[in-house]
Amino acid sequence: MKRFKFRFEAVLKHRAVIEELRMHEYVRIQDELAICEARLAGCRDQYARTIAERPAKIDFEDIPRRERYLDVLNARIAQEERLREGIAARLDDARTALIAARQAREALKRIREADQAEHLRLALLAEQNALDEMSSQRYRRAQAAR
């Protein structure tokens, strides 16, 4: 019997490549989110340290500068939070695309497995038929030789 050949093998390989690309995109966005969260944590830490630090001497020129710095840090934190929300939305989209790609590949893989099982069943049936035919011929020869 012929060797098993899946009729959609090229499509299965293509879907595997697409899934791999979606996985790389998902990981890249995950890394981008981690970097953004690290920047955000750094800004928050800097803000908390600045609030916690009390000037050793009261200088009226330092107070407005410190307040402007805190305002800039607050603006930076707000900007990083908006950026994080955007990246998180892109991560959700990438996760959805990855799941869809994985499901598409697995659907074809299940078809391949079903086709392969059918091919194996037919091969075993052909082998059994051949064995039955040989047994029948031996039996007829044995009957004719008597």
C-alpha atoms as a printed R data frame, in Angstrom:
    type eleno elety resid chain resno      x       y      z
1   ATOM     1    CA   MET     A     1  0.000   0.000  0.000
2   ATOM     2    CA   LYS     A     2  1.117   3.568 -0.640
3   ATOM     3    CA   ARG     A     3  2.774   5.639  2.036
4   ATOM     4    CA   PHE     A     4  0.546   8.043  3.931
5   ATOM     5    CA   LYS     A     5  0.504  11.524  2.473
6   ATOM     6    CA   PHE     A     6 -1.655  14.230  4.016
7   ATOM     7    CA   ARG     A     7 -3.411  16.229  1.354
8   ATOM     8    CA   PHE     A     8 -3.244  19.473  3.347
9   ATOM     9    CA   GLU     A     9  0.344  19.155  4.551
10  ATOM    10    CA   ALA     A    10  1.342  22.505  3.017
11  ATOM    11    CA   VAL     A    11 -1.588  24.228  4.707
12  ATOM    12    CA   LEU     A    12 -0.688  22.585  8.034
13  ATOM    13    CA   LYS     A    13  2.910  23.782  7.738
14  ATOM    14    CA   HIS     A    14  1.715  27.273  6.830
15  ATOM    15    CA   ARG     A    15 -0.574  27.371  9.857
16  ATOM    16    CA   ALA     A    16  2.289  26.206 12.072
17  ATOM    17    CA   VAL     A    17  4.439  29.057 10.734
18  ATOM    18    CA   ILE     A    18  1.610  31.528 11.337
19  ATOM    19    CA   GLU     A    19  1.235  30.230 14.892
20  ATOM    20    CA   GLU     A    20  4.966  30.617 15.469
21  ATOM    21    CA   LEU     A    21  4.859  34.204 14.179
22  ATOM    22    CA   ARG     A    22  1.898  34.972 16.438
23  ATOM    23    CA   MET     A    23  3.801  33.484 19.377
24  ATOM    24    CA   HIS     A    24  6.843  35.675 18.654
25  ATOM    25    CA   GLU     A    25  4.622  38.748 18.388
26  ATOM    26    CA   TYR     A    26  2.919  37.874 21.682
27  ATOM    27    CA   VAL     A    27  6.271  37.417 23.452
28  ATOM    28    CA   ARG     A    28  7.593  40.681 21.967
29  ATOM    29    CA   ILE     A    29  4.576  42.607 23.252
30  ATOM    30    CA   GLN     A    30  4.881  40.860 26.629
31  ATOM    31    CA   ASP     A    31  8.493  42.049 26.847
32  ATOM    32    CA   GLU     A    32  7.407  45.560 25.863
33  ATOM    33    CA   LEU     A    33  4.805  45.486 28.652
34  ATOM    34    CA   ALA     A    34  7.387  44.316 31.184
35  ATOM    35    CA   ILE     A    35  9.720  47.161 30.206
36  ATOM    36    CA   CYS     A    36  6.882  49.671 30.490
37  ATOM    37    CA   GLU     A    37  5.910  48.332 33.911
38  ATOM    38    CA   ALA     A    38  9.535  48.573 35.049
39  ATOM    39    CA   ARG     A    39  9.680  52.221 33.918
40  ATOM    40    CA   LEU     A    40  6.383  52.896 35.681
41  ATOM    41    CA   ALA     A    41  7.620  51.277 38.881
42  ATOM    42    CA   GLY     A    42 10.811  53.352 38.660
43  ATOM    43    CA   CYS     A    43  8.819  56.562 38.270
44  ATOM    44    CA   ARG     A    44  6.595  55.640 41.215
45  ATOM    45    CA   ASP     A    45  9.627  54.795 43.353
46  ATOM    46    CA   GLN     A    46 11.262  58.089 42.426
47  ATOM    47    CA   TYR     A    47  8.046  59.943 43.282
48  ATOM    48    CA   ALA     A    48  7.781  58.157 46.654
49  ATOM    49    CA   ARG     A    49 11.456  58.857 47.440
50  ATOM    50    CA   THR     A    50 11.060  62.506 46.536
51  ATOM    51    CA   ILE     A    51  7.976  62.832 48.743
52  ATOM    52    CA   ALA     A    52  9.704  61.000 51.616
53  ATOM    53    CA   GLU     A    53 12.858  63.102 51.448
54  ATOM    54    CA   ARG     A    54 12.588  66.270 53.420
55  ATOM    55    CA   PRO     A    55 15.033  69.004 52.610
56  ATOM    56    CA   ALA     A    56 17.637  69.509 55.320
57  ATOM    57    CA   LYS     A    57 17.229  73.255 55.139
58  ATOM    58    CA   ILE     A    58 14.300  75.255 53.946
59  ATOM    59    CA   ASP     A    59 15.160  77.078 50.783
60  ATOM    60    CA   PHE     A    60 12.338  78.963 49.172
61  ATOM    61    CA   GLU     A    61 13.809  78.413 45.720
62  ATOM    62    CA   ASP     A    62 13.981  74.630 46.197
63  ATOM    63    CA   ILE     A    63 10.307  74.279 47.121
64  ATOM    64    CA   PRO     A    64  8.923  75.355 43.698
65  ATOM    65    CA   ARG     A    65 11.604  73.307 41.938
66  ATOM    66    CA   ARG     A    66 10.675  70.259 43.975
67  ATOM    67    CA   GLU     A    67  6.981  70.799 43.278
68  ATOM    68    CA   ARG     A    68  7.662  71.147 39.522
69  ATOM    69    CA   TYR     A    69  9.709  67.957 39.653
70  ATOM    70    CA   LEU     A    70  6.846  66.148 41.400
71  ATOM    71    CA   ASP     A    71  4.424  67.495 38.780
72  ATOM    72    CA   VAL     A    72  6.696  66.236 36.017
73  ATOM    73    CA   LEU     A    73  6.914  62.831 37.716
74  ATOM    74    CA   ASN     A    74  3.115  62.733 38.055
75  ATOM    75    CA   ALA     A    75  2.744  63.552 34.365
76  ATOM    76    CA   ARG     A    76  5.311  60.902 33.491
77  ATOM    77    CA   ILE     A    77  3.483  58.328 35.633
78  ATOM    78    CA   ALA     A    78  0.179  59.198 33.951
79  ATOM    79    CA   GLN     A    79  1.822  58.915 30.513
80  ATOM    80    CA   GLU     A    80  3.366  55.540 31.380
81  ATOM    81    CA   GLU     A    81  0.012  54.279 32.689
82  ATOM    82    CA   ARG     A    82 -1.700  55.273 29.419
83  ATOM    83    CA   LEU     A    83  1.107  53.622 27.479
84  ATOM    84    CA   ARG     A    84  0.749  50.497 29.633
85  ATOM    85    CA   GLU     A    85 -2.988  50.367 28.930
86  ATOM    86    CA   GLY     A    86 -2.308  50.563 25.186
87  ATOM    87    CA   ILE     A    87  0.292  47.821 25.359
88  ATOM    88    CA   ALA     A    88 -2.044  45.675 27.484
89  ATOM    89    CA   ALA     A    89 -4.765  46.072 24.823
90  ATOM    90    CA   ARG     A    90 -2.284  45.074 22.102
91  ATOM    91    CA   LEU     A    91 -1.259  42.095 24.255
92  ATOM    92    CA   ASP     A    92 -4.883  40.981 24.491
93  ATOM    93    CA   ASP     A    93 -5.228  41.281 20.714
94  ATOM    94    CA   ALA     A    94 -2.013  39.308 20.224
95  ATOM    95    CA   ARG     A    95 -3.258  36.640 22.650
96  ATOM    96    CA   THR     A    96 -6.514  36.367 20.706
97  ATOM    97    CA   ALA     A    97 -4.618  36.073 17.416
98  ATOM    98    CA   LEU     A    98 -2.325  33.425 18.916
99  ATOM    99    CA   ILE     A    99 -5.277  31.398 20.187
100 ATOM   100    CA   ALA     A   100 -6.988  31.615 16.787
101 ATOM   101    CA   ALA     A   101 -3.792  30.516 15.005
102 ATOM   102    CA   ARG     A   102 -3.315  27.625 17.436
103 ATOM   103    CA   GLN     A   103 -6.908  26.480 16.991
104 ATOM   104    CA   ALA     A   104 -6.596  26.642 13.196
105 ATOM   105    CA   ARG     A   105 -3.426  24.529 13.292
106 ATOM   106    CA   GLU     A   106 -4.901  22.034 15.738
107 ATOM   107    CA   ALA     A   107 -8.032  21.644 13.592
108 ATOM   108    CA   LEU     A   108 -5.883  20.619 10.623
109 ATOM   109    CA   LYS     A   109 -3.770  18.421 12.867
110 ATOM   110    CA   ARG     A   110 -6.904  16.564 13.996
111 ATOM   111    CA   ILE     A   111 -7.904  16.106 10.340
112 ATOM   112    CA   ARG     A   112 -4.403  14.784  9.634
113 ATOM   113    CA   GLU     A   113 -4.613  12.346 12.543
114 ATOM   114    CA   ALA     A   114 -8.034  11.120 11.384
115 ATOM   115    CA   ASP     A   115 -6.731  10.654  7.833
116 ATOM   116    CA   GLN     A   116 -3.671   8.835  9.148
117 ATOM   117    CA   ALA     A   117 -5.836   6.549 11.283
118 ATOM   118    CA   GLU     A   118 -8.039   5.799  8.268
119 ATOM   119    CA   HIS     A   119 -4.942   5.072  6.167
120 ATOM   120    CA   LEU     A   120 -3.652   2.709  8.858
121 ATOM   121    CA   ARG     A   121 -7.061   1.004  9.076
122 ATOM   122    CA   LEU     A   122 -7.116   0.488  5.308
123 ATOM   123    CA   ALA     A   123 -3.523  -0.792  5.337
124 ATOM   124    CA   LEU     A   124 -4.324  -3.288  8.080
125 ATOM   125    CA   LEU     A   125 -7.477  -4.351  6.238
126 ATOM   126    CA   ALA     A   126 -5.503  -4.899  3.030
127 ATOM   127    CA   GLU     A   127 -2.919  -6.915  4.960
128 ATOM   128    CA   GLN     A   128 -5.641  -9.011  6.594
129 ATOM   129    CA   ASN     A   129 -7.266  -9.630  3.206
130 ATOM   130    CA   ALA     A   130 -3.921 -10.731  1.778
131 ATOM   131    CA   LEU     A   131 -3.350 -13.103  4.707
132 ATOM   132    CA   ASP     A   132 -6.878 -14.498  4.319
133 ATOM   133    CA   GLU     A   133 -6.283 -15.040  0.604
134 ATOM   134    CA   MET     A   134 -3.015 -16.866  1.271
135 ATOM   135    CA   SER     A   135 -4.694 -19.037  3.898
136 ATOM   136    CA   SER     A   136 -7.515 -19.857  1.492
137 ATOM   137    CA   GLN     A   137 -5.056 -20.821 -1.234
138 ATOM   138    CA   ARG     A   138 -3.083 -23.065  1.142
139 ATOM   139    CA   TYR     A   139 -6.278 -24.710  2.304
140 ATOM   140    CA   ARG     A   140 -7.398 -25.352 -1.307
141 ATOM   141    CA   ARG     A   141 -4.003 -26.769 -2.208
142 ATOM   142    CA   ALA     A   142 -4.094 -28.998  0.852
143 ATOM   143    CA   GLN     A   143 -7.605 -30.194 -0.096
144 ATOM   144    CA   ALA     A   144 -6.553 -30.811 -3.689
145 ATOM   145    CA   ALA     A   145 -3.442 -32.768 -2.618
146 ATOM   146    CA   ARG     A   146 -5.522 -35.276 -0.655
